[in-house]
Amino acid sequence: MSKFDDIRPYNDAEVRPTLDKILEDPELLQAVAAFRFPRLNGLMGGLLRPIIKFALKRRLASVKNVEDFQVVVKSYMDKMIASTSRGLSISGIEKLDRNKSYLFISNHRDIAMDPAFVGMALHKNDFDTVRIAIGDNLLTKPYVSDLMRLNKSFIVNRSATAPREKLKAAKHLSSYIHHSINEENANIWIAHREGRAKDGLDVTNPAVISMIALSKGKQRSLSEYINELHIVPVAISYELDPCDSIKTNELYRQAKDGAYEKDEHEDIASIAQGITGDKGRVHVAFGEVLRGEFENTDDVAAEIDRQIRLEYRLFPSNCFAYEKLNGKWPMVKVGASAEDFKEEAYTKEQAEFESRLAEVPEAQRDIYLAMYANTVGNKLSK
């Protein structure tokens, strides 16, 4: 028994037994039927589920270990990128060493796709994929937890409520992250804050850095510990946010009603929308490994923020939103190749953005536009 068995991803020996177990789970089969065949599921769910079970067993029959499972996941990722985006571009990865392990800390826009795109960028460049931090609040079903841990996810305990229990869980997580990087030479991905940046403002929460540093011990300096973790800030940029209207409604309700209470499975619905919705172009930019002296966790967070703002790629959608809110076009560079933005070059994209905006209730449009425009403000003020 490992001291991290309660949170770690599954190992090779656990893959086949876990798959055999969840393929018998009627809730998984029901979820797949509802996702793949929403119109037929209500009328023919009883007939669909045995067919889905047979298809899944056949597709996963050769899966014996974690790598095999990730090959299957990659095949679906390739199809998803082809059908729901206009391509993935990557920058900065040439500065990294394939023989070293890193703690990738990224901005957070999408629950599932942020770590998926980071992992895909690494895989395309012959790096090991990442172990993914995922909150236990998202693991509302046993089969969901199993699937995530099969795909190299480890569990962040967010359900603890008592202060002592929360501290214990945070120390445990910190120790696991350090162990993964320095003892197992494994890459880690974690978001720079809890919860997505629904307003488009990417700000690192110093509490995340404090959690990471909990296992450093009193004899070591913060700088020594941070340098040892090989932290790499990552900026993930989406031309279009599949969940933009969902986020807009949440922010609007918070402003109007003073609070917003999520439905029990709302995050799962956001995951599905993030996977299947239109993303436009996507760019993953890897920053420089953090090195140097840091007085406190605020300093570490500030350096991560600086690099994310620097590496973030704007798209025409951001500029359209900025112009609507400010009455002028921004003087910025857009796209993976960082070309000067010229509004006349993107008439088709502008028409598409106007069409998306027209679907948003009028009272919510300024919030929707700010979600896209705030990234321009970040660039102009850096």
C-alpha positions in Angstrom: 0.0 0.0 0.0 1.3 3.4 -1.0 0.6 6.4 1.3 -0.9 8.1 -1.8 -3.3 5.3 -2.8 -6.3 7.5 -1.9 -5.5 10.2 -4.4 -3.0 8.9 -7.0 -3.9 7.8 -10.6 -4.3 4.1 -11.2 -1.2 2.1 -12.1 -0.8 -0.4 -14.9 -1.9 -3.4 -12.8 -5.2 -1.7 -12.0 -6.2 -0.7 -15.5 -7.8 -3.9 -16.7 -9.7 -4.8 -13.5 -11.0 -1.2 -13.4 -12.2 -1.2 -17.0 -13.9 -4.6 -16.6 -15.7 -3.2 -13.5 -17.0 0.1 -15.0 -18.0 -1.6 -18.3 -20.7 -3.4 -16.2 -21.9 -0.1 -14.6 -25.4 0.7 -15.9 -24.8 4.4 -15.1 -21.9 4.6 -17.4 -23.8 3.0 -20.2 -26.7 5.3 -19.6 -24.4 8.4 -19.6 -22.8 7.3 -22.9 -26.2 6.7 -24.5 -27.5 10.1 -23.4 -24.3 11.8 -24.7 -23.9 10.1 -28.0 -27.6 9.5 -28.9 -29.6 12.2 -27.0 -32.7 11.9 -29.2 -32.9 8.1 -29.3 -32.0 7.5 -25.6 -35.4 8.4 -24.2 -37.2 6.0 -26.5 -34.7 3.3 -27.1 -32.4 3.5 -24.0 -33.0 -0.1 -23.1 -31.9 -1.2 -26.6 -29.0 1.2 -26.9 -27.2 0.2 -23.7 -26.3 -3.4 -24.7 -25.1 -2.2 -28.0 -22.9 0.5 -26.4 -21.6 -2.0 -23.9 -20.6 -4.3 -26.7 -18.9 -1.5 -28.6 -17.0 -0.3 -25.6 -15.8 -3.7 -24.7 -14.6 -4.3 -28.2 -12.8 -0.9 -28.4 -11.1 -1.4 -25.0 -10.3 -5.1 -25.3 -6.6 -4.6 -26.0 -6.1 -2.0 -23.2 -3.8 -3.5 -20.6 -2.0 -0.5 -19.1 -2.2 3.3 -18.7 -0.3 3.9 -21.9 -2.8 1.7 -23.9 -5.7 3.7 -22.3 -4.1 7.0 -23.2 -3.7 5.8 -26.8 -7.5 5.3 -26.9 -8.1 8.7 -25.3 -5.7 10.3 -27.9 -7.7 8.9 -30.8 -10.8 10.6 -29.4 -8.8 13.8 -28.8 -7.6 13.9 -32.4 -11.2 13.5 -33.6 -12.4 16.2 -31.2 -9.7 18.7 -32.3 -10.6 18.1 -35.9 -14.3 18.5 -35.4 -14.6 21.2 -32.7 -11.5 23.5 -33.4 -9.6 25.1 -36.2 -6.3 23.5 -34.9 -3.9 23.4 -32.0 -0.7 25.5 -32.1 2.1 25.2 -29.6 5.0 27.5 -28.6 7.8 27.5 -26.1 8.1 23.7 -25.7 11.5 23.7 -27.3 12.9 25.3 -24.2 12.1 22.2 -22.1 14.1 19.0 -21.5 12.3 15.7 -22.3 14.4 14.0 -19.6 13.2 16.3 -16.8 9.9 16.4 -15.0 7.9 19.6 -14.6 5.1 21.1 -12.6 2.9 22.8 -15.3 0.7 25.6 -13.8 -1.7 27.0 -16.3 -4.5 29.5 -16.5 -7.9 27.9 -16.2 -10.7 28.3 -18.8 -12.1 24.8 -19.3 -12.5 22.0 -16.8 -11.4 19.1 -19.0 -9.8 20.7 -22.1 -7.1 22.7 -20.3 -5.1 19.7 -19.1 -6.1 17.8 -22.2 -4.6 20.3 -24.6 -1.4 20.6 -22.4 -1.1 16.8 -22.5 -1.7 16.8 -26.2 1.0 19.5 -26.8 3.5 17.4 -24.7 2.6 14.2 -26.5 3.0 15.8 -30.0 6.6 16.8 -28.9 7.5 13.4 -27.4 7.2 14.4 -23.8 5.5 12.3 -21.2 1.9 13.4 -20.6 0.8 14.9 -17.3 -0.8 13.7 -14.1 -3.8 15.9 -13.8 -5.1 17.5 -10.6 -8.9 17.2 -10.4 -11.2 18.3 -7.6 -13.3 15.6 -5.9 -16.3 17.9 -6.4 -16.3 16.8 -10.0 -16.2 13.1 -9.2 -19.9 12.8 -8.5 -20.2 9.2 -9.8 -17.9 6.2 -9.1 -17.3 5.5 -12.8 -16.3 9.2 -13.4 -13.7 8.9 -10.7 -12.4 5.6 -12.2 -12.2 7.0 -15.7 -10.3 10.1 -14.5 -7.8 8.0 -12.5 -7.3 5.7 -15.5 -6.3 8.8 -17.5 -3.6 9.9 -15.0 -5.7 12.1 -12.8 -5.1 12.5 -9.1 -7.7 13.8 -6.6 -7.7 17.2 -4.9 -9.8 16.9 -1.7 -12.2 19.9 -1.8 -15.0 18.2 0.2 -13.1 18.6 3.6 -14.7 21.3 5.7 -13.0 21.3 9.2 -9.8 23.4 9.2 -7.6 20.6 10.5 -9.0 18.2 7.9 -8.5 20.7 5.1 -4.9 21.3 6.2 -4.1 17.6 6.4 -5.5 17.0 2.9 -3.5 20.0 1.5 -0.3 18.7 3.0 -1.0 15.2 1.6 -1.5 16.7 -1.9 1.6 18.9 -1.6 3.6 15.8 -0.7 2.2 13.9 -3.6 3.1 16.6 -6.1 6.7 16.8 -4.8 7.0 13.0 -4.8 5.7 12.7 -8.4 8.2 15.2 -9.7 11.3 14.4 -7.7 10.9 10.7 -7.0 8.9 9.4 -9.9 10.1 11.9 -12.6 6.4 12.4 -13.6 5.0 15.6 -15.1 2.1 17.3 -13.2 -0.6 19.8 -14.3 -2.5 22.0 -12.0 -4.6 25.1 -12.5 -3.4 28.3 -11.1 -6.6 28.9 -9.2 -9.6 26.9 -8.1 -12.4 27.5 -10.5 -12.3 28.8 -14.1 -11.7 32.4 -15.0 -15.2 33.2 -16.1 -14.4 36.9 -16.7 -11.3 36.3 -18.8 -9.0 37.6 -16.1 -6.3 35.1 -15.4 -5.0 35.7 -11.9 -3.0 33.1 -9.9 -4.3 32.5 -6.4 -1.3 32.6 -4.0 -3.1 30.0 -1.9 -2.3 27.4 -4.6 1.4 28.2 -4.3 1.0 28.0 -0.5 -0.5 24.5 -0.8 2.3 23.3 -3.1 4.9 24.5 -0.6 3.3 22.9 2.5 5.7 19.9 2.4 8.9 21.9 2.0 9.8 21.7 5.7 11.0 24.5 8.0 14.7 24.0 7.2 14.3 24.9 3.5 13.7 28.3 1.9 10.7 28.9 -0.3 13.0 29.7 -3.2 14.9 26.5 -2.9 11.7 24.4 -2.9 10.1 26.3 -5.8 13.3 25.9 -7.9 13.3 22.2 -7.2 9.8 21.7 -8.5 10.7 23.0 -12.0 7.5 25.1 -12.3 6.5 26.1 -15.9 3.7 28.6 -16.3 1.4 27.7 -19.3 -0.9 30.1 -21.1 -3.9 28.4 -22.8 -5.8 30.5 -25.3 -9.1 29.7 -26.9 -10.5 31.7 -29.8 -14.0 30.8 -28.7 -15.1 29.5 -25.3 -17.7 26.7 -25.7 -19.0 27.6 -22.3 -19.1 31.4 -22.8 -22.9 31.7 -22.5 -23.0 29.4 -19.4 -20.3 31.5 -17.7 -22.0 34.7 -18.7 -25.3 33.6 -17.2 -23.6 32.6 -13.9 -21.8 36.0 -13.6 -25.1 37.8 -14.4 -27.0 35.9 -11.8 -24.3 36.5 -9.2 -24.4 40.3 -10.0 -28.2 40.4 -10.1 -29.1 38.0 -7.2 -26.0 38.3 -5.1 -25.3 34.6 -5.4 -25.5 31.7 -7.8 -26.2 28.1 -6.7 -25.0 25.4 -9.1 -27.1 22.4 -9.9 -25.6 19.1 -8.6 -24.3 18.0 -12.0 -23.8 21.4 -13.6 -20.0 21.0 -13.8 -20.4 17.7 -15.6 -22.6 19.5 -18.2 -19.9 22.1 -18.6 -17.3 19.4 -19.1 -19.5 17.9 -21.9 -20.1 21.3 -23.5 -16.4 22.2 -23.3 -15.5 18.9 -25.1 -18.1 19.1 -27.8 -18.4 22.9 -28.4 -16.7 25.1 -30.9 -13.3 26.3 -29.7 -12.0 28.0 -32.8 -8.2 28.1 -32.8 -6.4 27.0 -29.6 -2.8 27.9 -28.6 -0.8 26.4 -25.8 2.3 28.5 -24.8 4.9 27.1 -22.4 6.8 29.7 -20.4 10.2 29.7 -18.8 11.0 27.4 -15.8 10.8 29.4 -12.6 14.2 30.2 -11.2 15.5 32.7 -8.7 14.7 34.2 -5.3 11.1 34.5 -4.1 10.3 36.3 -0.8 6.8 34.8 -0.5 4.1 33.0 -2.4 2.8 36.3 -3.7 6.0 36.7 -5.6 5.7 33.3 -7.1 2.1 33.9 -8.1 3.1 37.3 -9.6 5.8 35.7 -11.8 3.3 33.0 -13.0 0.9 35.8 -13.9 3.5 37.8 -15.7 4.5 34.9 -17.9 0.8 33.9 -18.6 0.0 37.5 -19.7 3.2 37.6 -21.8 2.6 34.2 -23.5 -1.2 34.4 -23.9 -2.3 34.6 -27.6 -5.1 36.9 -28.6 -7.5 36.1 -31.4 -9.8 38.3 -33.5 -12.8 37.4 -31.2 -11.0 39.2 -28.4 -10.5 42.3 -30.6 -14.2 42.3 -31.7 -15.3 42.3 -28.1 -12.9 45.0 -27.1 -14.0 47.3 -29.9 -17.7 46.9 -29.0 -17.0 47.8 -25.4 -14.4 50.6 -26.0 -15.4 52.0 -29.4 -11.9 51.5 -30.9 -9.8 48.7 -32.3 -6.9 47.6 -30.2 -3.3 47.8 -31.4 -2.4 44.2 -30.6 -1.0 41.1 -32.3 -3.2 38.0 -32.8 -2.9 34.3 -33.6 -0.1 31.8 -33.1 2.2 33.7 -35.3 1.5 37.0 -33.5 0.5 39.1 -36.5 -0.8 42.7 -36.3 -4.6 42.7 -35.9 -6.3 44.3 -38.9 -10.1 44.2 -38.7 -10.6 44.1 -42.5 -8.8 40.8 -42.6 -11.4 39.0 -40.4 -14.8 39.8 -41.8 -15.9 36.2 -41.7 -14.8 35.7 -38.1 -16.5 39.0 -37.2 -19.8 37.8 -38.7 -19.5 34.5 -36.8 -18.8 36.4 -33.5 -21.8 38.7 -34.1 -24.0 35.7 -34.6 -22.9 34.1 -31.3 -23.4 37.5 -29.5 -27.0 37.7 -30.9 -27.9 34.5 -29.1 -27.0 36.1 -25.7 -29.8 37.9 -23.8 -29.3 41.7 -24.2 -29.0 42.3 -20.5 -26.0 39.9 -20.4 -24.1 41.1 -23.4 -21.7 43.4 -21.7 -20.6 40.6 -19.4 -20.2 38.3 -22.4 -18.1 40.8 -24.3 -15.9 41.5 -21.2 -15.1 37.8 -21.0 -13.4 38.1 -24.4 -12.2 41.7 -24.1 -10.4 41.5 -20.7 -7.6 39.5 -22.3 -6.9 42.4 -24.6 -6.7 44.8 -21.6 -4.3 42.3 -19.9 -2.0 42.5 -23.0 -2.2 46.3 -23.2 -1.3 46.8 -19.6 1.5 44.2 -19.2 
